[in-house]
Amino acid sequence: MLNTSARLLRLLSLLQARALWAGPELAERLGVTTRTIRTDVDRLRQLGYPVEAAPGLAGGYRLGAGAALPPLLLDDDEAVAVAIGLRTAANGGVEGIGETSIRALAKLEQVLPPRLRHRVSALQSATLAVPATGPKVDADVMIAIAAAIRSEHRLRFDYASHDGRASSREVEPHRLVVMGRRWYLIAWDPERDDWRTFRADRITPKIPGGPRFTPRELPEDELAARLQRGVGTATWRYYARVLLHAPAAEVRAKLPLPVEIEELGPDRCQLRVGSDTPHMLTLYLGLLDVDFEVIDAPELSAALTALADRLHRAAGPVGRSDAPGNDQSSSGSRPEPS
C-alpha cells in the first residue's frame, strides 16, 4: 500500500485525469477502502484543492475550479510536452503571448526535477525556433472569437481581404484553426449560404455580437479540407473552368490541394482552377499531364497559345513534321514492316 503522501499525490493525479470518479473505483485503484478515500479527499481540500463530491448512484468525486491555482501534477512525458508547447507558443502567431509563455516556461523549469530539467534543457539547446515573420493575431481577438463560438452567438466584425478591401460581416463562427503559424476562422456565412474561411489577424470584432444560432455539423476531415482549399485559393487573381479528358480520381490524385472536381463521366471531369497569372496556370495545367480544354478563360487560352509557340520553337527541327527528312513520302522514309 502507498504511504499517505504518495497516495494523496496519486489520488490527485487520478482526479486531474478524468472528470468524474466513483468512490469505489478510486478505492480499487489505490488499494484502500472508500472510507480512506473520503479521508484523503478531506486532506486535499485542506491543502486548497477544490474536490467536489456528488451523492447518488451517478455521483462521485471531481476536481472543481478554485480561486487559486494549486500545483499541477504532471508525469514525465506531460511535463516535457508542456515545456515544448510553451517554447513553441513563444514564437507563434499570437500577439503578446510570447513573453507570457517564456515566463510560464521559466516557472515550470524551476519546479522540474533534475532529470526532466536536463531533458528540457537539452532540447532547448539543440533546437532553434525561428520567430514568425508574418502578421500576428491579437490575443483579445482570439478570445472574442472563441467566446462567440462557445456561447453560440453570431460574430460581427470588420474584415480586410488580401487586396485591402474592407467589409462588414456577420457569421456563425464554428472553429479556430491554426495552419502554417497562422490562425483562421471557419464560419458559416448566412448571407452567402456557405462555409467561409477568414484570416484571424484581419478580423476586428464588433461589440455587441449577433443573435444566438444553432451550430451546424462539419466533420473534422471536411473542415481541414475546406481550410486547405480556402487558404490555397484565397489570393488567386485569375480563374478558369477546364474540361479534362481523364477520370476525376486520377486528376484528384495529382492535385497538391483539395479542389472541387465535377465528374462528367468515366473519362471526363471539370474543375475550376486559378493562379496569380495566366502563365502560371498554363504550367500548372501542363503538369497534370492530361488532355484538357479551356471553357471560359480567354486570358488562359492566349497564354497557352503563346506557350505552345515558344515550345514549338524551342524543339527546333528535330521531330517537326516540316523538318527535312521527316516527310514520310520522301525516298529516305523507312519502309513499312512486312
C-alpha positions, 0 to 999 in steps of 0.5 A, a space after each residue: 500500500 502507498 504511504 499517505 503522501 504518495 497516495 494523496 499525490 496519486 489520488 490527485 493525479 487520478 482526479 486531474 485525469 478524468 472528470 468524474 470518479 466513483 468512490 469505489 473505483 478510486 478505492 480499487 485503484 489505490 488499494 484502500 477502502 472508500 472510507 480512506 478515500 473520503 479521508 484523503 479527499 478531506 486532506 486535499 481540500 485542506 491543502 486548497 484543492 477544490 474536490 467536489 463530491 456528488 451523492 447518488 448512484 451517478 455521483 462521485 468525486 471531481 476536481 472543481 475550479 478554485 480561486 487559486 491555482 494549486 500545483 499541477 501534477 504532471 508525469 514525465 512525458 506531460 511535463 516535457 510536452 508542456 515545456 515544448 508547447 510553451 517554447 513553441 507558443 513563444 514564437 507563434 502567431 499570437 500577439 503578446 503571448 510570447 513573453 507570457 509563455 517564456 515566463 510560464 516556461 521559466 516557472 515550470 523549469 524551476 519546479 522540474 526535477 533534475 532529470 526532466 530539467 536536463 531533458 528540457 534543457 537539452 532540447 532547448 539547446 539543440 533546437 532553434 525556433 525561428 520567430 514568425 515573420 508574418 502578421 500576428 493575431 491579437 490575443 483579445 481577438 482570439 478570445 472574442 472569437 472563441 467566446 462567440 463560438 462557445 456561447 453560440 452567438 453570431 460574430 460581427 466584425 470588420 474584415 480586410 481581404 488580401 487586396 485591402 478591401 474592407 467589409 462588414 460581416 456577420 457569421 456563425 463562427 464554428 472553429 479556430 484553426 491554426 495552419 502554417 503559424 497562422 490562425 483562421 476562422 471557419 464560419 458559416 456565412 448566412 448571407 452567402 449560404 456557405 462555409 467561409 474561411 477568414 484570416 484571424 489577424 484581419 478580423 476586428 470584432 464588433 461589440 455587441 455580437 449577433 443573435 444566438 444560432 444553432 451550430 451546424 455539423 462539419 466533420 473534422 476531415 471536411 473542415 481541414 479540407 475546406 481550410 486547405 482549399 480556402 487558404 490555397 485559393 484565397 489570393 488567386 487573381 485569375 480563374 478558369 473552368 477546364 474540361 479534362 479528358 481523364 477520370 476525376 480520381 486520377 486528376 484528384 490524385 495529382 492535385 497538391 490541394 483539395 479542389 472541387 472536381 465535377 465528374 462528367 463521366 468515366 473519362 471526363 471531369 471539370 474543375 475550376 482552377 486559378 493562379 496569380 497569372 495566366 502563365 502560371 496556370 498554363 504550367 500548372 495545367 501542363 503538369 497534370 499531364 492530361 488532355 484538357 480544354 479551356 471553357 471560359 478563360 480567354 486570358 488562359 487560352 492566349 497564354 497557352 497559345 503563346 506557350 505552345 509557340 515558344 515550345 514549338 520553337 524551342 524543339 527546333 527541327 528535330 521531330 517537326 513534321 516540316 523538318 527535312 527528312 521527316 516527310 514520310 513520302 520522301 525516298 529516305 522514309 523507312 519502309 513499312 514492316 512486312 
